[in-house]
Amino acid sequence: MATVTAQFPTSTRELAADLTGIAGKRRTKNIVMTALMALAVILVGFVLLLVLITVVTKGWSIVSGSFPMWFTKDIRLSARRPGPGMKAAIIGTVVITVMATLIAVPLGILGAVYLNEYGRTRPFAQVLRFLTNVMAGVPSIVMGLFIYVFWVVPRGIHGLNGFSGALALACLMLPIVVRSSEEMLRLVPQNLRDASYALGGSTSRTTVRVVLPSAAPGVISGCLLAIARAAGETAPLIFTIGAAKATNWNVFKGTNTSLSMQIYGNAKESFVTAQERAWGAALTLIALAFLFTVLARVLSARLARTR
Amino acid sequence: MTTTPADLSDLRPRRQIIDRLFKGSTLAAGALILLILALIAYTITGKSLPVFRAEGVDFFTERRWAPTKEIYGALSFIYGTAVTALLAVVISVPVSLGIALFTTQVAPPKLKKWLVSLTDLVAVVPSVVFGLWGIIFLAPKLAGTYKHVSAWFDGWPILGHVFGRTGAGRTFMTAGLILAVMITPIITSIAREVIETTPQTDRDGALALGATRWEMITGAVLPHSMTGIVGAVMLGLGRAMGETIAVALVIGSSPTITANLFSSGDSLPSVIAFQWGEATTDIKRSALIAMGLTLFVITIVVNLTATAVVNRATKRVQGT
């Protein structure tokens, strides 16, 4: 019996002490968990900063050390020999990405228009929406294999060119463009459409003159993000563009190269000269990707303000 | 004046035709997605057949990969894909959840904008750049760390095997770490969106009952968003399994099945990228394409499950 009574606090002072004890524990737990959450943020920020600083410091020495030549000379034939030259890869990245954009962006926006303006809740539109998600999850290397089997093999040795690479990148971009554009079209208020219909506008006219212009900032910034992602892709290009060291402006003919392919190829080499080139190409590629991202932000902010 | 009605009647069919053409082209663009997916499945399966004919089911159960002896087994690559992707998820989930919770529940609005940009920025870095950083900067540094850790755990019952002896820097673990960084933005952004759907009244209610912020998170926010977070994690898993170049550079490219995470290994996408240049025979190309097919099927299953989970979560939330 004595033990049972001993479990209860005998005075109010003891009770108060107990309560602050619990409150202190709870408060400590709260503080510790909040600190852990902040730590997660700091950790990722630290890793990102570390990657960026390494790329910038290592890349800057070769890019600036051979300033104009980095952008004007073709790539060295031997990985062992030092020296600059990434023009072929820069041009390759630009022409292949532009080609992929010309294919994927119009198709993607049209697809989004179908989903949001015509299909809406119809079963076929629901199926397409679902398949867009499926396609967005297909690994980029599978897209490369697909274009290789479907497009490159039937054309034999001439199949390896910038256009084949652009097709593979376009396959990657398409679901991203469709998804982000549809989301933006959905945000356009219905009464804008109704107003256009009331004035006698057809669905096509309403879409082109009213809906798309008012969704433009979001649609464009979504597309730019898709482009930035495609420009950095390597895996689909391994099977489709072949290997080149000289500048090739022609997307439709002849093998090509890209910054991402040069980083991949040079990173595998054990020569310091090759690794230097990889860092330089990485800096160039990151600068391009960030440029597009910043452009996307600025453009969507400006377009949103003028409206 | 008499021409006006004629003009109008002329105008109407033309406008109708334009309208129909426009609708048709949007429909065609939408249907293209269906077509492409069907073509991927059809063409890749077709090119995989030679190796399936030669190896049969052994393709999936054979652990040896010896193209010179015409032995093509995908098991060690499937194992490597699973191990690295799971490692990445295990490492990334607490970090991603921490960032998502900090961004939505703790950070003031101004800081919140910056934090969203921070995670977006990680997503902008191309995977080949992570690979380059991993192979030249990170892997040599980690090789020493791995030695220390394995010496520490030497002789322990299970951990002694998991953190086994090593001399390599390019390992399952390195690949898992790089992948963890790469999938963090995906998991974080979806988790953030899901968490933000928690009704303000639920959070206020918890706080009014005297809960601390952490108790509010565990009592109101997490139960509400759990299904969506599971979906987010699965999408991250799917992405990690399909990631090619970064893994190809840091995994070490030697097909092995071992419990030792500090050992070099290989994964499905990595072997396809790495050996494509050397694959000159039709049967070896077929074997690599068959691995692509395997990857395609696995990622689709994972992604479909994830989408179903996320959809059910959002529907339940919107329904109530």
Contacts between the chains, C-beta under 8 A, distances in Angstrom:
chain1	res1	chain2	res2	distance
A	26	B	212	5.4
A	26	B	215	7.0
A	27	B	212	6.5
A	29	B	212	7.3
A	29	B	214	6.0
A	30	B	212	3.8
A	30	B	213	5.7
A	30	B	214	4.3
A	30	B	215	7.3
A	33	B	214	4.3
A	33	B	217	7.7
A	34	B	102	7.8
A	34	B	106	6.0
A	34	B	213	6.7
A	34	B	214	6.9
A	36	B	98	6.1
A	37	B	98	4.4
A	37	B	99	7.5
A	37	B	101	5.3
A	37	B	102	3.9
A	37	B	106	6.2
A	38	B	102	5.9
A	38	B	106	7.4
A	39	B	98	7.1
A	40	B	94	7.1
A	40	B	95	4.6
A	40	B	96	7.7
A	40	B	97	7.7
A	40	B	98	2.9
A	40	B	99	5.0
A	40	B	102	6.7
A	41	B	98	7.1
A	41	B	99	5.3
A	41	B	102	5.4
A	41	B	103	7.7
A	41	B	115	6.3
A	41	B	118	7.5
A	43	B	95	6.2
A	44	B	95	6.4
A	44	B	99	6.3
A	44	B	118	7.0
A	44	B	119	7.1
A	44	B	122	6.5
A	44	B	181	7.5
A	44	B	184	5.9
A	45	B	118	5.8
A	47	B	181	5.6
A	48	B	118	7.0
A	48	B	121	6.3
A	48	B	122	5.3
A	48	B	125	7.5
A	51	B	125	6.5
A	51	B	129	7.2
A	51	B	130	6.9
A	51	B	133	5.1
A	52	B	125	7.8
A	54	B	133	5.9
A	54	B	137	5.3
A	55	B	129	6.4
A	55	B	132	7.9
A	55	B	133	6.9
A	106	B	29	8.0
A	107	B	29	4.8
A	107	B	32	6.2
A	108	B	29	7.6
A	110	B	25	5.9
A	110	B	26	4.7
A	110	B	28	7.8
A	110	B	29	3.6
A	110	B	30	7.6
A	111	B	26	6.9
A	111	B	29	4.1
A	111	B	30	4.4
A	111	B	32	6.9
A	111	B	33	6.6
A	113	B	26	4.7
A	113	B	29	8.0
A	114	B	23	7.8
A	114	B	26	3.7
A	114	B	27	5.3
A	114	B	29	6.4
A	114	B	30	4.1
A	115	B	30	6.2
A	117	B	26	7.4
A	118	B	23	5.8
A	118	B	26	6.2
A	118	B	27	7.0
A	119	B	30	6.9
A	125	B	30	7.5
A	127	B	34	7.6
A	128	B	30	4.9
A	128	B	31	7.4
A	128	B	33	6.1
A	128	B	34	6.6
A	130	B	307	7.4
A	131	B	33	5.3
A	131	B	34	5.6
A	131	B	37	5.8
A	132	B	33	5.7
A	133	B	303	7.1
A	133	B	307	5.2
A	134	B	37	6.4
A	134	B	300	6.1
A	134	B	303	6.4
A	134	B	304	6.8
A	134	B	307	7.9
A	135	B	33	5.7
A	135	B	36	6.8
A	135	B	37	5.8
A	137	B	235	7.4
A	137	B	238	5.3
A	137	B	239	7.6
A	137	B	242	7.7
A	137	B	299	5.8
A	137	B	300	6.9
A	137	B	302	7.8
A	137	B	303	3.5
A	138	B	37	7.8
A	138	B	40	6.9
A	138	B	242	7.5
A	138	B	296	6.6
A	138	B	299	6.7
A	138	B	300	7.4
A	139	B	241	7.4
A	139	B	242	2.6
A	139	B	243	7.4
A	139	B	244	6.9
A	139	B	269	6.1
A	139	B	295	5.9
A	139	B	296	7.4
A	139	B	299	5.7
A	140	B	242	7.0
A	140	B	244	6.6
A	141	B	242	6.9
A	141	B	244	4.4
A	141	B	269	4.7
A	141	B	272	5.8
A	141	B	273	6.4
A	141	B	292	6.6
A	141	B	295	7.4
A	142	B	40	6.8
A	142	B	44	7.2
A	142	B	242	7.3
A	142	B	292	5.2
A	142	B	295	6.2
A	142	B	296	4.8
A	142	B	299	7.8
A	143	B	40	7.7
A	145	B	44	6.1
A	145	B	272	7.2
A	145	B	289	5.7
A	145	B	292	4.3
A	146	B	39	7.1
A	146	B	40	4.6
A	146	B	43	6.2
A	146	B	44	6.1
A	149	B	43	4.5
A	149	B	44	6.2
A	149	B	46	7.5
A	149	B	47	4.9
A	149	B	289	6.8
A	150	B	39	6.1
A	150	B	43	4.8
A	171	B	36	6.2
A	174	B	32	7.6
A	174	B	33	6.7
A	174	B	36	7.5
A	175	B	33	6.8
A	178	B	30	7.9
A	178	B	33	7.1
A	202	B	15	5.8
A	202	B	16	7.8
A	202	B	18	7.5
A	202	B	19	4.5
A	203	B	19	6.1
A	203	B	22	7.6
A	203	B	23	7.0
A	204	B	18	6.0
A	204	B	19	4.6
A	204	B	21	7.9
A	204	B	22	3.6
A	204	B	23	6.9
A	205	B	15	7.9
A	205	B	19	7.8
A	207	B	22	7.4
A	208	B	22	7.8
A	228	B	124	6.1
A	229	B	124	7.9
A	231	B	126	7.7
A	232	B	125	7.8
A	232	B	126	2.6
A	232	B	127	7.0
A	232	B	128	6.8
A	232	B	129	7.3
A	233	B	126	7.3
A	233	B	127	7.8
A	234	B	126	7.6
A	234	B	127	7.1
A	234	B	128	4.6
A	234	B	244	7.4
A	234	B	245	4.5
A	235	B	244	4.0
A	235	B	245	5.7
A	235	B	269	7.0
A	235	B	273	6.0
A	238	B	273	5.6
A	238	B	276	5.8
A	238	B	277	8.0
A	239	B	276	6.4
A	260	B	126	6.2
A	260	B	128	4.8
A	260	B	245	7.7
A	263	B	128	4.8
A	263	B	129	6.8
A	263	B	131	7.8
A	263	B	132	5.5
A	264	B	128	5.3
A	264	B	131	7.2
A	264	B	245	5.7
A	264	B	248	8.0
A	264	B	249	7.4
A	267	B	128	7.7
A	267	B	131	6.4
A	267	B	132	4.5
A	267	B	135	5.5
A	267	B	136	6.8
A	267	B	249	5.7
A	268	B	135	7.9
A	268	B	249	7.1
A	275	B	136	5.8
A	278	B	132	5.4
A	278	B	136	7.6
A	279	B	132	7.2
A	279	B	136	8.0
A	282	B	128	7.7
A	282	B	129	4.8
A	282	B	132	5.5
A	285	B	126	6.0
A	285	B	128	7.8
A	285	B	129	6.7
A	286	B	125	6.6
A	286	B	126	7.3
A	286	B	129	6.1
A	289	B	124	5.3
A	289	B	125	7.5
A	289	B	126	6.3
A	290	B	124	6.5
A	293	B	120	7.7
A	293	B	121	7.8
A	293	B	124	5.2
